[in-house]
Amino acid sequence: MKKLYTFLLLICAFSALFAQNADTAEVARESRRHRIPEAYRPKFTATVLGRYEYNPQINKHHFELRHTRIGVSGSVHPMFSYMALVDLTYGGQFSPVAIFAQFKPVKGLSFLIGYDKMPFSSENLLSPYQYYFSDKSFLTQKITAWSDVGAVVAYKWDKVIPFEIKAGIFNGVGFGRQMEFQEHLNYVARGTFELFKNFKLTLDYAGVRPEAFRMHHYEVELAYDIANLHLEAEYLYKTYKEPSLRPTHALYGFAYYKINVGKKMLDNIAIGARYDAISANSRGKADADGNYVVEPLRQRLTAGLTFIFVEKPLRAGIRLNYEKNFVHKGVECKEDRIILEFITHFQ
């Protein structure tokens, strides 16, 4: 009798094992039938920039985790794509960078709804690992560093004279207040034209209303590549719908020359020099007494040396910059900096 029970138990065990293997095989076959196509698989990205800063005028220094960006992007349909990109350490806190859904009904035409940078200023639209210098120009830092929740329509044409035109409308109150209904919205338009090979002309306009009145921004940008030399300049003119505030001018221009090394451990070395300036500028916000805060004229010279160990598809490098700041005569300025930065990017 014990042998019979043992035989029956073995039969049950083998039957269960066979059934399990059959189920596993069926699940595997089903999984293969519903496997996500390669074109729709998510793509992950990560960027970490760490730096050391020294101020020789006051003999002080500090370390900073400048950016820690992680994100995912991809497509779910031939006409629908998405992106979710956040910075975990910008300014010492969590900050959304780009979170949106995009619709591309035909070639060259796209519609975007979500949180993203307002399409204004080429420098502002760069990712941290793409910067030519450790810090952006005053033009971008103090005026055009706009990100908001809104919608953008874009059209790109690559025949004869290639161009790209974008137009957007945004809430104007930032990520945290996107649920609020707005009476006044911010709007922007941008057109980039490749007039001849490696030469681009960009025209930008933005109407931004931070508080009680609107500010109008007009910008022209030029970029030209000659072999390994990149030349770029932007000029911005800003007016205020407030009689007490005078128009603001801002500009920058730089040259960036890349020396190809092509060694296994070092891809290239780049030398850069930049001049940027901004006249008296208001961000359109009043202080406790109701007066609009106006920042003084500022100028800066930046010299940079960048070592890129690998450039594509990953990026790793070391950047060394020196910034010399100038302000109005009689105004004390102790903001010169020496910056050493590590660049790492995965995509």
C-alpha positions as CSV (number, residue, x, y, z in Angstrom):
1,M,0.0,0.0,0.0
2,K,2.8,2.4,0.8
3,K,4.4,1.7,-2.6
4,L,1.0,2.6,-4.2
5,Y,0.8,5.9,-2.3
6,T,4.3,6.7,-3.2
7,F,3.7,5.9,-6.9
8,L,0.5,8.1,-6.9
9,L,2.4,11.0,-5.2
10,L,5.1,10.8,-7.9
11,I,2.6,10.8,-10.6
12,C,0.9,13.9,-9.1
13,A,4.3,15.6,-8.7
14,F,5.3,15.0,-12.3
15,S,1.9,16.0,-13.5
16,A,2.1,19.3,-11.6
17,L,5.6,19.9,-12.8
18,F,4.6,19.2,-16.4
19,A,1.6,21.5,-16.1
20,Q,3.8,24.3,-14.6
21,N,6.3,23.9,-17.4
22,A,3.5,24.0,-20.0
23,D,2.0,27.2,-18.3
24,T,5.5,28.8,-18.3
25,A,6.0,28.0,-22.0
26,E,2.6,29.4,-22.8
27,V,3.3,32.6,-20.8
28,A,6.6,32.9,-22.7
29,R,4.9,32.4,-26.1
30,E,2.2,35.0,-25.0
31,S,5.0,37.4,-23.9
32,R,6.8,37.1,-27.2
33,R,3.5,37.9,-29.1
34,H,3.0,41.0,-27.0
35,R,6.6,42.1,-26.6
36,I,7.1,45.9,-26.8
37,P,8.7,46.8,-30.2
38,E,12.3,48.2,-30.0
39,A,11.1,51.6,-31.3
40,Y,8.7,52.0,-28.3
41,R,11.0,50.9,-25.5
42,P,11.8,53.6,-23.0
43,K,15.2,55.4,-23.2
44,F,16.8,56.5,-20.0
45,T,19.2,59.4,-19.4
46,A,21.3,60.6,-16.4
47,T,23.5,63.6,-16.0
48,V,25.7,64.5,-13.0
49,L,27.8,67.6,-12.8
50,G,29.8,68.2,-9.6
51,R,32.0,71.2,-9.1
52,Y,34.4,73.1,-6.9
53,E,34.4,76.9,-6.7
54,Y,37.0,79.3,-5.3
55,N,36.6,83.0,-5.0
56,P,40.0,84.6,-4.9
57,Q,38.7,88.1,-3.9
58,I,37.3,86.9,-0.5
59,N,39.5,83.7,-0.3
60,K,36.5,81.4,0.2
61,H,35.4,78.2,-1.5
62,H,32.8,75.4,-1.6
63,F,31.8,72.2,-3.4
64,E,28.5,72.0,-5.2
65,L,26.4,69.2,-6.8
66,R,25.3,71.4,-9.7
67,H,23.0,69.0,-11.5
68,T,21.7,65.5,-10.9
69,R,19.3,64.9,-13.8
70,I,17.5,61.6,-14.5
71,G,14.8,61.0,-17.0
72,V,13.0,58.7,-19.3
73,S,11.6,59.3,-22.8
74,G,10.1,57.3,-25.6
75,S,7.3,56.7,-28.0
76,V,4.0,54.8,-27.5
77,H,2.7,55.3,-31.1
78,P,4.1,56.5,-34.4
79,M,2.5,59.9,-33.6
80,F,2.8,60.1,-29.8
81,S,5.9,60.4,-27.5
82,Y,6.7,61.6,-24.0
83,M,9.5,62.8,-21.7
84,A,9.9,63.0,-18.0
85,L,13.1,64.7,-16.8
86,V,13.8,66.0,-13.3
87,D,16.8,67.5,-11.5
88,L,17.3,66.1,-8.0
89,T,19.8,68.7,-6.7
90,Y,19.4,72.0,-8.7
91,G,19.8,74.8,-6.2
92,G,19.9,72.2,-3.4
93,Q,16.4,70.9,-4.1
94,F,14.2,68.8,-6.4
95,S,13.2,70.6,-9.6
96,P,11.2,69.4,-12.6
97,V,12.9,70.1,-16.0
98,A,10.7,68.7,-18.7
99,I,7.5,66.6,-18.3
100,F,5.3,66.5,-21.4
101,A,3.4,64.5,-24.0
102,Q,4.0,65.3,-27.7
103,F,1.9,64.6,-30.8
104,K,3.4,64.5,-34.3
105,P,0.7,64.0,-36.9
106,V,2.9,64.5,-40.0
107,K,6.6,64.9,-40.7
108,G,8.0,68.1,-39.4
109,L,4.9,69.2,-37.4
110,S,4.6,68.6,-33.6
111,F,2.3,69.7,-30.7
112,L,3.5,69.6,-27.1
113,I,1.5,70.0,-23.9
114,G,3.2,69.8,-20.5
115,Y,6.1,71.4,-18.5
116,D,9.1,72.5,-20.5
117,K,11.5,75.4,-21.2
118,M,9.9,78.2,-23.1
119,P,11.5,78.1,-26.6
120,F,13.6,81.3,-26.3
121,S,17.4,81.7,-26.5
122,S,19.6,78.9,-27.8
123,E,21.8,78.9,-24.7
124,N,18.7,78.5,-22.4
125,L,17.7,75.4,-24.4
126,L,20.9,73.5,-23.8
127,S,21.2,70.7,-21.4
128,P,23.9,71.0,-18.7
129,Y,26.2,68.5,-20.3
130,Q,26.1,70.6,-23.5
131,Y,27.2,73.8,-22.0
132,Y,30.2,75.5,-23.5
133,F,31.0,77.2,-20.1
134,S,30.3,76.2,-16.5
135,D,27.7,79.0,-16.1
136,K,25.2,80.5,-18.5
137,S,25.5,84.1,-19.5
138,F,23.7,86.9,-17.6
139,L,21.3,87.1,-20.5
140,T,20.0,83.6,-19.7
141,Q,20.6,83.6,-15.9
142,K,18.8,86.8,-15.2
143,I,16.2,87.1,-18.0
144,T,15.4,84.1,-20.2
145,A,15.6,81.1,-17.8
146,W,11.9,80.4,-18.2
147,S,10.2,77.0,-17.7
148,D,6.5,76.6,-17.3
149,V,3.4,74.5,-18.1
150,G,1.9,75.2,-21.5
151,A,1.7,74.2,-25.1
152,V,4.0,74.5,-28.0
153,V,3.5,74.0,-31.8
154,A,6.6,73.5,-33.9
155,Y,7.2,73.0,-37.6
156,K,10.6,72.0,-39.1
157,W,11.6,72.1,-42.8
158,D,14.9,70.7,-44.1
159,K,14.7,71.6,-47.8
160,V,16.5,74.5,-49.7
161,I,16.8,76.9,-46.6
162,P,16.2,74.7,-43.6
163,F,14.2,76.3,-40.8
164,E,12.3,75.6,-37.6
165,I,9.5,77.7,-36.2
166,K,8.0,77.4,-32.7
167,A,5.2,79.2,-31.0
168,G,4.0,78.6,-27.4
169,I,1.7,79.8,-24.8
170,F,2.2,79.2,-21.0
171,N,0.5,79.7,-17.7
172,G,3.2,82.1,-16.3
173,V,3.0,80.9,-12.7
174,G,5.3,77.9,-12.7
175,F,4.9,74.2,-11.9
176,G,3.4,74.5,-8.4
177,R,0.4,76.6,-9.4
178,Q,-0.6,75.0,-12.7
179,M,-4.1,74.2,-11.4
180,E,-5.0,77.9,-11.1
181,F,-7.0,79.6,-13.8
182,Q,-5.1,82.5,-15.4
183,E,-6.4,85.8,-16.8
184,H,-3.0,86.6,-18.5
185,L,-0.8,84.1,-20.1
186,N,2.8,84.2,-21.3
187,Y,3.6,83.7,-25.0
188,V,6.7,83.1,-27.1
189,A,7.7,82.7,-30.8
190,R,11.0,81.5,-32.2
191,G,12.3,81.0,-35.7
192,T,15.7,79.5,-36.6
193,F,17.0,79.6,-40.2
194,E,20.1,78.0,-41.7
195,L,20.9,80.6,-44.3
196,F,23.9,78.7,-45.5
197,K,25.8,75.7,-44.3
198,N,26.8,75.9,-40.7
199,F,25.4,79.4,-40.3
200,K,22.2,79.9,-38.3
201,L,20.1,83.0,-37.7
202,T,17.5,82.9,-34.9
203,L,14.8,85.5,-34.1
204,D,12.9,85.3,-30.8
205,Y,10.0,87.1,-29.1
206,A,8.5,86.6,-25.7
207,G,5.8,88.4,-23.8
208,V,6.1,87.7,-20.1
209,R,4.0,89.0,-17.2
210,P,5.5,88.1,-13.8
211,E,3.2,90.4,-11.7
212,A,1.4,93.6,-12.5
213,F,2.7,94.4,-16.0
214,R,4.0,92.7,-19.1
215,M,7.6,92.7,-20.4
216,H,8.4,92.3,-24.1
217,H,11.6,90.6,-25.1
218,Y,13.2,90.7,-28.6
219,E,16.2,88.7,-29.5
220,V,18.5,88.0,-32.4
221,E,21.0,85.1,-32.4
222,L,23.9,84.1,-34.7
223,A,25.8,80.9,-34.7
224,Y,28.6,79.8,-37.1
225,D,30.8,76.7,-37.3
226,I,34.1,76.8,-39.2
227,A,35.7,73.4,-38.9
228,N,36.4,73.0,-35.2
229,L,35.7,76.6,-34.3
230,H,32.2,77.5,-33.0
231,L,31.2,81.2,-32.9
232,E,28.0,82.3,-31.2
233,A,26.3,85.6,-30.1
234,E,23.0,86.7,-28.8
235,Y,21.5,90.2,-28.3
236,L,18.3,90.9,-26.3
237,Y,16.2,94.1,-26.0
238,K,13.7,94.1,-23.2
239,T,10.9,96.7,-22.7
240,Y,8.5,97.2,-19.8
241,K,4.9,98.2,-19.7
242,E,5.9,100.3,-16.7
243,P,6.9,104.0,-17.4
244,S,9.4,104.1,-14.5
245,L,11.6,101.3,-15.9
246,R,14.0,101.9,-18.8
247,P,14.6,99.2,-21.4
248,T,17.2,96.5,-20.7
249,H,20.0,95.4,-23.1
250,A,21.8,92.1,-22.7
251,L,24.3,90.3,-24.9
252,Y,27.0,87.7,-25.0
253,G,29.5,86.5,-27.6
254,F,32.0,83.6,-27.5
255,A,34.4,81.5,-29.4
256,Y,35.0,77.8,-28.7
257,Y,37.7,75.9,-30.4
258,K,38.0,72.2,-30.2
259,I,41.3,70.3,-30.7
260,N,40.7,66.7,-31.7
261,V,43.0,64.3,-29.9
262,G,41.4,61.0,-30.8
263,K,43.2,59.0,-28.2
264,K,41.7,56.1,-26.4
265,M,41.6,58.0,-23.1
266,L,41.0,61.5,-24.4
267,D,38.7,62.6,-27.3
268,N,39.3,66.3,-27.5
269,I,40.5,69.5,-25.7
270,A,38.5,72.7,-26.1
271,I,39.5,76.3,-25.4
272,G,36.8,79.0,-25.0
273,A,36.5,82.7,-24.3
274,R,33.3,84.7,-23.7
275,Y,32.2,88.2,-23.0
276,D,28.7,88.9,-21.6
277,A,26.9,91.9,-20.2
278,I,23.5,93.2,-19.1
279,S,22.4,96.7,-18.4
280,A,20.2,97.8,-15.5
281,N,17.5,95.0,-15.3
282,S,14.3,94.4,-13.4
283,R,12.5,91.1,-13.1
284,G,9.2,92.9,-12.8
285,K,8.7,92.2,-9.1
286,A,8.2,94.7,-6.4
287,D,9.8,94.8,-2.9
288,A,8.0,95.2,0.4
289,D,7.6,98.9,-0.2
290,G,6.1,98.5,-3.6
291,N,9.2,99.6,-5.5
292,Y,10.5,97.5,-8.4
293,V,13.9,96.0,-7.8
294,V,16.5,97.0,-10.4
295,E,19.8,95.2,-10.6
296,P,22.9,97.2,-11.8
297,L,24.8,96.9,-15.0
298,R,27.1,93.9,-15.0
299,Q,29.9,92.6,-17.3
300,R,31.9,89.5,-17.3
301,L,34.9,87.9,-19.0
302,T,35.1,84.1,-18.9
303,A,38.0,81.9,-20.1
304,G,37.6,78.1,-20.2
305,L,39.5,74.9,-20.8
306,T,37.6,71.6,-21.3
307,F,38.9,68.1,-21.5
308,I,36.4,65.6,-23.1
309,F,37.4,62.0,-22.5
310,V,34.4,60.6,-24.4
311,E,31.9,62.7,-26.3
312,K,29.3,60.3,-27.9
313,P,27.1,58.5,-27.2
314,L,28.2,59.0,-23.6
315,R,29.9,62.2,-22.3
316,A,32.6,62.5,-19.7
317,G,34.9,65.5,-19.1
318,I,36.6,68.0,-16.9
319,R,36.0,71.8,-17.3
320,L,38.1,74.6,-15.8
321,N,36.7,78.2,-16.0
322,Y,37.8,81.6,-14.7
323,E,35.2,84.3,-14.4
324,K,36.1,88.0,-14.0
325,N,33.1,90.2,-13.1
326,F,32.6,94.0,-13.5
327,V,29.8,96.3,-12.4
328,H,29.2,100.1,-12.3
329,K,32.1,102.3,-11.2
330,G,31.9,102.8,-7.4
331,V,29.9,99.5,-6.9
332,E,31.9,96.9,-5.1
333,C,32.0,93.5,-6.8
334,K,33.6,90.5,-5.3
335,E,32.2,87.7,-7.4
336,D,35.2,86.4,-9.4
337,R,35.4,82.6,-9.5
338,I,37.6,79.8,-10.4
339,I,35.4,76.7,-11.3
340,L,36.5,73.1,-11.6
341,E,33.7,70.8,-12.9
342,F,33.3,67.1,-13.6
343,I,30.8,66.3,-16.4
344,T,29.2,62.9,-16.7
345,H,26.2,62.1,-19.0
346,F,24.5,58.8,-20.0
347,Q,21.9,58.5,-22.8
